[in-house]
Every structure is written in C-alpha cells, then in structure tokens.
Amino acid sequence: MYDKPIEEIYKSLNTSVKGLTTLEAEKRLDQYGFNEIEINPKTSIIKIILRQFSSPLLWILFAAIIISIFFQQTVEAIVIGIILILNAIIGFALEFKAERALFALHQLSPQMAFVLRNNKETKIHSDHLVPGDIIFLSVGSKVPADARLIEVHDVETQEAALTGESFPIQKIITPLPQKTILAERKNMVYASTIITKGRGKAVITTTGMNTEVGKIAHLLQKTETKTIPFQAMLQTTSKTITIAVIIIAILIFVLGILTGQDTLTIFLTAIALAVAAVPEGLPAIITIALALGAQRMAKRNAIIRRLPAVESLGSINVICTDKTGTLTMNEMTVTHLWANKNVYSVTGTGYSTQGSILSDKANVILSELKMLLLCGALCNDTTISTTKKQAINGDPTEAALLISAQKGGINLAQANELYPRIDEIAFTSERKVMTTIHQSKKTISFTKGAPDILLQHCNQILLNGTVQRLDHDLKKQILQQNNHFGSQALRVLAFAYNENSTKETAEQNFIFLGLQAMIDPPRAGVKESIAQCHRAGIKVMMITGDHPHTAKAIADQLGITGKIITHDELNSIIVEKKIDTIGVIARVDPEQKVNIVNALQNKGYAVAMTGDGINDAPALHKADIGIAMGITGTDVAKESAEIILVNDNFTSIVNAIEEGRGLYDNIQKATNYLLSSNIAEILVIAIGILVLTPFFGTPLPLTALQILWINLITDGLPAVALSVDRFPAAIMNRKPRERGNNLLSKEQRQKIISIGVTLAVVVLILFLLYRNTSIEKSQTVVFTSLILFEIARLHFIRREYHNSFFSNKWLIAAIIVSFGLHLIVVYSSLGSLFGVVPLELIDWIRIGIGGVVLGIIIQFIGFVEK
C-alpha cells in the first residue's frame, strides 16, 4: 500500500474520504475479524505440573523416598521429598510465566480510537476497526492498526520499538518506490507505535494478525520452545546417571547371588547402592546455587526470569545487541556547535543539564552563542517537566536543543516570558524548515531546518555579535562543516532569525546563526564492557534498524569489530555462512533477527540476544539467552527473555556473564565431589562382593542403612555449601566453554574415576586390616573412613579452582555439623541401630594414616595430569 497513490488505495480498499458506514464496517468485521492479536490456547495447569515429573532422575528419587521410608530413614525421605517439590514448584512457575509472552502483545493495542464512520468522527473500541476505516491521529496517541497516511500536519512517529530507528520519523503522504524497507515507509503508520508530533488522518490497510506487530506474534508462535543450554546439559547428565544406576543395581544384585549372598540382603543392598549412586543432592545444590546467583545478579541490575539462564550466561560466546537504548542512551544529545566560524564541543550526555560548551581555538564567550542557543530553545514544541527527575515531553531532537540551551546558560522559563510565541509556520517535508514568530520589543522569528535548504534563504550571518554579509565562500565553509558532522553520523540542524517580520515575510532574508549537531550517545562504561567481552572470548554484534552511517559511528566509538552490512546483504552472508565475520547489521527487520540467531547457532555459537522493542521479541525467544531492557523494554520483550536488565545498561550483561561463569564452576565442583564420592561407595560394595567375600570370606563392607547414611551426610550440607564458593577475579580472562559441552570435561571424568577407585582401595585396605575383629568394628571403620575421606576430598577439589580452605565459612560449618552428626551415631545409643561400635584412638590413627596416603596419591594424580 505504501507504493500506490491515495486514490488507488481508496479503490483497492473499497472506501472513500468519507470513511465507512456502520453497516459496511460490521460486514468487514465479520470478514476480517477483530483487530486484535490472537493467542494460542493456554497449556493447562495440570499438564504443566505433570511435566515437572517427567525426568527419569526424578523417578529414581521417588524410588529413593520409598526405599528410605522402608528403612525408616524419615529424615532422608523428607529431604528428597522437599527437593522434588521445590524443583516442581520452580519449574511450574517458569513454564507458567513463559506462557504469558504472547499475552503481552495483546496489551499493546490501544483501547479506544477515533474513526470516521457515516462521515462523522466517532470514538469506538479499537478491536472493531476494519480495513478501509479512516482514523484520526494526534500527539501522544498509539496507532491502533497499520494504515496509509492520507493527511499529515507535521506528523512524526516514534517507531524504535518496531523498527529500531532511534530518530522520530517525519511522515509524508506521497507514494514510495516498491521494495522500500519497513523502516523507510514514511507514508505508513504501524500498530502500537506512538505519534510524537503533529496530527493527521490515515486509512487502515491491515488489522489484527495481519499488521506488522501481528506478524511478530506469528513468529513467536512458530518459534519452538527452547531449551536453555544448561537445561540440555542437565538432561543429558540425568539420562546418563539413570542408565548407569539401573545397570549398577542389576549387576550388584546378580553378582551377589552368584557369590552366595543372601537374596533379600543383596537385594536391599543393591537398591540402597542404587539410591546412593543417584546424586539426589545435585538438584538442590543447583537450585540453591542458581537462586543465590540470581540474588547477586539482581544487586548488579540483572533480574533472572528463568533460573537455568544464570549459569548458561557463562557459556555465551556471541552477544547480539540492539543499539538504541542498549548501547546508546536513547537520549539525543547535542555534541557540537558551529558558530562564529568556530567549532564548539558540548560536554555531557543525555537529558542531564550537567555539561559545558568548550572550544580548542578560542575562549568561549557564551553571550556570542546566545542567539544560536535561544533559537534552538524557542523554535521548539517540546517541554521539560519541572519534577526532580527531568521528563521530556515531545520530540527527542528538540529536547536535545533545550538541554544544549541550558548548558549555554539560557533560562528556558525566562526565554519564553521575554519572547512569547505569537505565531508559527509548521515544518513540512517539502520545506524542511520550521519557524516560530515571537513578540518582544520587536517582532522576531526563529527558524530551524536542514542546513542546505536554510542557507539558500540566508544573505547575512551573525558573527561575534555583529551582523555581516554571508558570502559564497562562507556558505561553502558552512556546508563543508555540515558534511563533516554528517560523516560522523551526527544529525545536523541549521538556525537563523529575522527581525521586524510578519508571518508572510518571516522566512525571507534570514540572518544565519549556526549549526547544532547531535547524536544518541553511547552509554558510559559500554566501551570498556565490550573490550572485556573481547578479552573473555565473546563476540559483540550490533543489530539495529538505524541507518548504516549512524550504526558505524557508534560501532567505531565502542570498539565493535567486524564487517558492516545492511539487511540487503544479510541473506547472501547467511548463505555463504560468513555470519561470524559481521560486526554490525543495519536496517534489520524482525524476521531477519531470528535468521541471524539461527545462522549463528548453526555455526555452533551460544547466542545472547539483547533488545527492548516489539521487533526483538521473536529473536529474544529464539536465542540461547534472551536479555530484555527493563526501562525501555516493551512487555513483549520482557516476557520473551530469560534476563531483564534493570538499568538497560550493556555493562550489566558482562557482570551477569561473570556471575554465570562463577556459578558454573561451583556446580562443577559439587558434581565432581558427588560423583567421585558415589563411585567410591559403589566400588567398595562391588569389590566386596567380587573379591573380599569369595577370597577372604568377609561380610559386605557396608550395610544398606550405612550406605544411605553416608549418602545423606556427604551429599547434604557440605555439597550444598560448595554452591556459595567465591570465584576468582580473573574468571573473565578465559574463553567461554564450547556450546554443548558436558558438565564435566573428559579429563575431569577420568580424574573422578581414578580418585574414586583410589578412595575405595584405601578404604578396603583398612577393612581388611580389621577382618579378624568383629563385623561391627570393621564396618564402623569403613563407615567412618568413607565419610572422612569424602569430606577431605572437598579441599582437593576446591584447590583446583584456587579456593583457600577458610574462604568459605558456610562449608566449614557444614563439615562440622555433618561430621558431628556422624560422631553422635558412632558414640551414642544410635550405634546399635546402624550396626556400629565406638572407635578407639588407634582406630582413628589408622584412619588418619589412610587419609594421608590417599592425599599423597590424589596429589600425584593431579601432578601427572598437569
């Protein structure tokens, strides 16, 4: 519709300048449906709850509860039950919240709209708008549907949420060439964008799901529910452990029968060992670690919506970031002035009045800049509220002019009192200038507009307070300066005035005042954060709807490397699989953002997508980690993301990645500890059945109840306390782990097995030393040494991550409590229940010697691996 004359639009939509009749509108409502975003049916709450118990690992934990109850281990049954319920609650909450992503789109539609029905202006509910309706647009209103403009009076729209374009768009009514991209269709307005200036009328071309925002809803619905990398890793680990546990239980039972063990005893032992082999503490450890990490990240301005995303940030190696409001402040700022044949720098950023005007060539005399700054402040329809925190009402470009005037010492209230506006000539796309007429001691008009246009109507210039002739050479110098500013992606406006003028003569014989150049500046600290990303092996890619020149200027300032392309070149880049050579992609539409994420993921990258607009939602949903902006972000973006940045600051992403890497280390430590301990327990029983009983005639080294107690003591508090270990300061100087890697590397798995075997051998040697004593005494030694050695293993694991012994007070407390509970069992009447007897000093000495030997061997294993 943007490429056709208005008359042809009327014809194709079967409407006219009088709009539709009520009867015709009702017919079309039946034909096209309501002007609303359709939502897929909700997943039932029952189905979401049942999905939380679909993991095989959880089934084994159910079995663990039954076994624990059978052995009257009420405490362990309660602990495991709490773990199951906690995981179910968290999983349910996250899935239920994710279901709301599309419902946020529904809230974007305005409630009421002004429409021409029966040739009269009527206020109706926006859901009842249909193609062919003529709607009225005014400042501050939200556009209710996609529409072709048919009448404009200085209309501008803010479309950043849809297209990524940071500047307001000046609207026109003339047809545009075919294949004009969305961001440049200046004769169209789009559903859910905002009218920031002027008034106009438009004929609705599409409604509901056929609008641009409706297409985004389609994209969200088509995008498959993603699995966060860490969730995928845990699912793989869960399946592996489940298969291993089943095999172990069967083997132990069969071997026990073959070696003559009592059927019931060996059955119970096999089941207890299977339960011990399951690291049931791991879900709790992960949950606690992620929750604590989420709390720390909240203090660093990042809110976590899905807990697994905390850790998954640590594996991200590409950040696809929007420019407007993410890398930049989304606040236009005047950075340079040209006046008196000098270039002036304006310090400060955004809508803060903190800043000053400087010059390298001369001392700045603000009085000589007064007219330039006054012109920018008075030829202006934007206002600044007087609240404690400045709020801008109106156009961002005009807001920048107000701020620059204040930095130059202009009192806005006084200026408006001294120069009250009496008339104006509005900006049009044809004239490209705006003029306001004011009455002071004499009538004076102020004009701003495009430098090349305004200069054509100037024959004089104000230099250092004196009006002089504006000759050809000086005009050429001004235009060269304008081009220089433009090459830096600065938006440039020219200013002029005219005295003793009427409305008819206000735009004649201008006196030129100067230029003001502005840009949406980078956020403070972002450049340093991007440099830190590079050191951490993370590629930063800017994806924006802005013009390539603007995007390039910001990328150069921030140190974003790689090729700069536009949307037209993107498809060929994806086909050639060279997406990872790109640093900036400009003029991107929503579907292309999803294609970019797909292309990067297909090359093996773990992708984080940041964004705040409606157009970012599908890509946020598709990316491994979606990061939405909390201040400027739309509800759709927030509901589609895993993480929300409270302060919209890119730097917070780097902080979050640092937390994610530290959390991964802690979860890795806990997994390492739990698996090496469980392997040792399994081997003690297996070797006892295969070797000790047949060849030495000894009983099993441990009873089923003792196995469950060891599991509870060692897999409980000490393992959980690992989740709060501090991580090293240099954690961001290493490369991210590869996407899809196992939780533990091959070297770590080998080390776990070797240490598990060593631990089991040392314990069994101690068991053999006591084979001629009572069964209770020999089993007590094994029972105690396993617990001691597994606790000592904590220190060796943590040392690999450069953690000192006393750096984690919670771990020290956990060790004291856990071992204290074990001593109570050994030295109290509970001993008879567990089949143990008190140990003497010589027993502790032997266990201590075994521990020293074990430590030496572990040190040797670590040395050999290095």
C-alpha positions, -999 to +999 in steps of 0.1 A: +000+000+000+029+024+005+037+024-032+003+034-045-014+068-049-041+076-023-069+074-049-058+038-058-057+030-020-093+041-017-102+019-046-084-012-035-099-009+000-134+000-014-136+031+008-135+069+003-127+102+021-160+098+040-149+066+055-172+036+060-208+033+071-216+014+102-233-013+082-202-018+059-179-018+089-200-046+105-198-067+073-160-062+072-157-071+109-173-105+100-149-108+071-116-098+087-123-105+124-115-083+154-085-060+153-066-080+180-037-103+185-047-139+185-033-160+213-027-198+211-047-218+236-031-220+270-014-252+282-035-265+311-021-261+346-024-298+352-003-306+321+024-281+332+025-297+367+028-332+353+057-321+330+077-313+361+080-350+370+089-363+336+127-367+342+140-403+348+163-390+375+132-378+394+117-412+391+147-427+408+144-400+435+108-412+440+122-447+444+147-433+469+119-419+490+102-453+491+134-471+500+142-445+527+108-450+542+112-488+540+145-484+560+128-460+584+151-432+572+124-405+577+149-376+575+163-386+542+128-393+528+117-358+538+149-341+524+145-359+490+107-350+490+115-314+496+139-314+467+113-329+444+086-304+454+110-274+452+120-284+417+084-289+407+074-255+420+102-237+403+097-255+370+059-248+371+064-211+379+088-207+350+067-225+324+035-207+335+052-174+332+066-183+298+030-189+286+023-152+291+047-139+264+021-137+237-005-121+260+018-091+264+013-085+227-024-083+233-019-055+257-002-034+231-034-025+213-050+008+224-084+006+240-102+033+220-097+050+186-112+080+167-126+069+134-147+084+105-180+064+104-210+076+085-189+107+076-187+116+113-158+114+138-167+086+162-149+071+192-150+033+191-132+004+207-100-003+186-109-040+183-138-030+160-116-012+134-115-028+100-095-022+067-109+008+049-117+027+081-103+063+083-087+071+116-077+104+133-042+106+147-029+131+173+001+137+196+006+110+222-019+086+207-009+050+199-016+039+164-044+012+165-036-006+132-014-004+102-026+024+080-016+045+050-015+083+057-038+104+037-034+138+055-005+150+077+002+181+096+038+179+108+033+143+119+062+124+134+061+089+150+084+070+173+089+036+158+120+024+177+101-004+193+091-018+159+120-009+136+149+000+159+151+035+144+162+059+172+150+091+155+113+101+152+101+095+117+087+126+097+057+113+079+045+121+043+016+111+021+033+106-013+038+071-027+072+054-023+091+030-045+084-007-044+105-028-021+110+002+003+120-014+036+098-011+066+119+015+084+117+039+055+080+036+047+073+072+057+037+073+043+026+045+067+019+043+104+020+010+123+001-006+151+015+001+186+038+029+175+034+064+190+025+097+174+051+122+189+042+153+169+015+168+147-018+154+137-032+136+107-056+110+091-049+076+078-068+048+061-064+014+077-049-012+054-045-042+078-057-052+112-050-078+139-027-106+130-020-091+095-003-060+110+034-058+114+031-065+152+007-093+143+034-109+121+057-108+151+031-127+171+031-153+143+069-155+146+066-161+184+040-188+179+061-205+153+093-204+173+098-237+191+101-237+229+138-236+235+159-255+260+184-234+277+219-249+272+224-257+309+190-274+309+200-296+280+233-304+297+214-315+329+190-336+309+219-354+293+236-359+327+203-371+341+198-398+314+234-410+318+231-413+356+198-431+353+211-457+329+242-462+350+222-466+382+200-492+367+229-512+353+248-509+386+218-521+407+213-551+384+250-560+383+254-558+421+223-580+426+234-606+401+270-607+414+257-610+449+236-640+440+264-657+421+288-653+451+263-668+475+249-637+492+215-639+509+189-629+483+170-605+505+202-589+519+218-584+485+186-571+470+183-544+497+220-536+493+217-532+455+187-509+459+204-489+486+235-486+465+214-475+435+199-448+457+234-438+469+246-437+433+220-411+425+234-376+435+200-365+448+217-335+464+226-322+430+191-308+421+191-290+454+227-277+450+219-264+415+187-248+427+204-231+456+234-220+435+212-206+408+189-188+433+219-173+452+234-163+418+201-147+408+202-127+440+237-114+434+228-106+398+198-086+410+221-065+431+241-059+398+209-048+380+200-081+362+168-098+370+165-135+362+132-149+349+144-184+344+170-197+369+190-220+345+198-189+325+221-177+353+246-204+346+240-205+309+253-170+305+287-184+313+287-203+280+277-174+258+302-165+231+282-141+209+261-112+221+237-098+195+228-064+208+204-037+197+219-002+195+192+022+206+187+022+244+211-006+249+245+005+237+233+041+235+213+062+259+182+067+237+185+104+246+195+127+217+224+149+228+240+180+211+277+173+209+289+201+186+281+236+176+293+257+147+291+295+151+314+325+147+335+304+123+344+281+152+335+245+162+325+241+198+322+209+218+293+203+241+301+181+271+276+159+290+252+133+277+215+126+276+189+148+292+211+160+320+220+197+320+254+189+335+279+199+309+295+229+293+305+244+259+342+243+250+364+253+221+400+245+212+406+276+191+392+304+213+378+312+248+341+306+248+320+337+252+285+324+259+269+357+251+281+353+215+263+319+213+231+332+229+211+337+197+220+303+183+210+286+216+180+308+221+168+300+186+170+262+193+151+267+226+123+289+212+118+273+178+107+242+197+075+224+206+090+202+233+088+208+270+108+197+300+088+189+332+099+206+365+099+174+385+130+163+404+139+139+376+137+157+342+110+143+319+109+152+283+075+157+266+079+157+229+105+152+202+139+139+213+157+162+188+140+193+201+147+180+237+184+180+228+182+216+218+166+226+251+193+209+270+221+225+249+205+259+256+205+253+293+242+242+292+248+276+275+232+295+303+197+300+288+169+300+313+140+284+294+112+299+315+126+334+312+132+330+275+096+321+269+084+350+290+107+375+272+098+361+237+062+349+238+052+330+207+025+347+187+025+326+155+043+297+137+048+281+104+049+243+108+076+221+094+067+202+062+088+176+044+087+198+013+100+230+030+122+212+056+122+241+080+101+253+110+096+289+120+081+304+152+073+341+155+077+359+188+068+393+202+094+411+223+104+448+220+100+440+183+088+411+163+114+384+158+112+350+140+134+320+147+138+292+122+155+258+122+158+232+095+180+214+070+213+233+066+214+232+028+178+244+025+181+272+052+213+286+037+196+292+004+174+318+022+202+335+042+221+366+030+236+376+063+253+359+092+258+368+129+295+367+138+306+376+173+275+397+179+278+416+146+256+410+115+277+406+084+272+397+048+271+359+041+292+355+010+296+324-012+329+313+004+314+313+039+284+294+027+307+268+012+326+266+046+293+260+065+282+233+041+316+216+044+312+217+081+277+202+078+291+174+056+319+168+082+294+165+110+273+142+088+303+119+082+304+114+119+268+102+119+257+134+136+222+148+129+227+185+119+202+214+121+208+249+110+194+280+127+186+315+116+164+345+126+147+375+111+137+408+128+107+430+123+090+403+102+054+393+097+042+357+090+044+365+053+080+377+055+093+356+084+111+331+061+128+357+039+163+373+043+174+352+071+204+360+093+223+328+097+232+318+133+250+285+131+247+247+133+239+222+161+250+186+156+236+158+178+236+120+182+222+094+205+255+089+225+269+056+238+262+047+274+290+053+299+311+022+305+298+003+275+331+007+256+350-009+285+324-037+288+328-045+251+366-046+255+361-070+284+338-092+262+366-094+237+391-105+264+366-131+275+363-146+240+328-131+235+319-115+201+297-085+202+274-079+172+253-048+168+219-054+151+199-022+146+172-007+125+192+025+123+210+039+092+243+022+084+263+055+089+248+060+124+255+024+133+291+026+120+298+057+140+286+041+172+304+009+165+337+027+159+333+046+191+326+014+211+352-008+195+328-033+179+348-051+152+338-069+120+322-060+087+293-036+085+264-047+063+227-038+057+197-060+056+200-064+018+234-081+021+224-103+050+208-132+031+239-138+010+261-136+041+240-163+058+240-185+026+278-181+025+280-190+062+301-159+070+278-145+097+306-147+122+327-121+102+300-094+107+302-068+134+272-045+125+240-052+106+218-021+099+182-017+087+172-051+101+136-063+102+122-088+128+123-119+107+159-113+099+169-111+135+156-146+140+175-157+109+207-141+124+203-161+156+196-193+136+227-188+115+250-182+145+236-212+163+240-234+133+277-225+134+279-237+170+277-204+188+258-199+221+239-167+214+226-140+238+202-115+222+195-082+238+167-059+229+138-038+241+114-035+212+084-054+199+106-064+169+131-080+192+107-105+209+110-134+184+148-133+184+149-130+222+128-161+223+149-180+198+183-170+212+200-193+238+196-164+263+173-135+257+181-103+276+155-075+277+158-039+288+138-031+320+134+006+315+128+010+277+117-026+271+082-035+260+062-061+279+066-084+249+104-082+250+104-088+288+081-118+286+102-134+258+135-130+277+153-150+304+170-120+319+159-084+323+184-055+328+170-031+354+192-002+342+192-010+305+230-010+307+251-033+285+277-034+313+252-053+334+254-081+308+291-085+314+285-086+351+259-113+346+282-134+324+309-132+352+283-145+377+273-172+353+309-184+349+314-185+386+282-204+392+292-230+366+325-235+384+306-241+417+281-265+402+310-283+385+328-286+419+297-301+435+291-325+407+328-336+408+325-341+445+292-360+445+302-384+416+337-392+429+322-400+464+294-421+449+318-440+427+339-448+458+308-462+476+298-483+446+333-498+442+335-506+479+304-528+477+313-542+442+348-552+452+335-565+485+311-588+466+335-598+438+368-601+457+366-599+495+337-622+502+348-650+478+385-649+486+386-637+522+352-648+535+344-613+548+309-599+550+299-569+529+319-538+540+287-517+545+251-524+552+222-508+533+214-485+561+251-473+564+252-466+527+221-444+530+236-425+560+269-419+542+249-406+513+229-383+535+259-370+554+282-364+524+257-354+498+240-330+521+253-298+537+289-300+525+279-303+489+253-276+492+279-252+508+300-255+476+274-235+458+285-203+476+322-206+469+338-173+457+351-173+422+385-158+411+388-122+399+404-134+366+374-155+356+366-132+327+401-136+312+394-171+300+375-182+269+339-195+272+334-232+272+322-247+239+284-249+233+271-283+241+300-295+263+293-319+291+291-306+326+324-323+333+353-325+308+368-357+297+399-351+319+377-343+349+357-375+344+389-395+342+401-379+374+368-386+392+371-423+383+407-426+393+402-408+426+370-428+432+390-461+427+418-449+449+395-439+477+377-473+475+410-492+476+423-473+506+391-479+525+390-516+516+426-520+528+415-506+561+386-530+561+410-560+555+431-548+584+401-553+607+388-586+591+398-606+622+378-582+645+340-581+649+319-574+619+306-542+636+341-529+642+353-535+606+321-519+591+324-489+615+360-483+602+348-484+566+317-464+575+338-436+592+367-435+568+344-431+538+328-401+554+361-386+564+378-392+531+349-378+511+348-346+532+386-343+528+381-346+490+363-312+492+396-294+499+414-310+469+385-301+445+384-265+457+421-260+455+419-267+417+397-236+415+421-215+436+399-215+467+416-215+501+404-237+529+390-209+550+375-188+522+340-205+526+327-202+562+295-220+552+315-250+541+334-251+573+302-250+593+287-277+571+316-300+576+315-295+614+277-302+615+279-333+592+308-349+610+293-341+643+261-360+634+283-389+624+301-389+658+267-389+675+258-421+656+291-438+664+292-428+701+256-429+712+229-455+715+220-449+678+251-471+671+231-503+676+205-491+650+233-485+624+253-517+634+284-497+645+305-496+677+326-468+692+361-463+677+393-462+698+423-438+694+443-464+675+414-467+650+414-430+644+452-431+639+449-458+613+421-440+595+443-408+597+473-427+581+450-439+554+438-404+548+474-391+544+482-419+519+451-410+500+460-373+499+495-381+486+480-403+458+455-376+449+483-351+447+502-374+424+472-380+402+468-342+398+506-338+391+506-365+364+475-349+347+493-315+346 
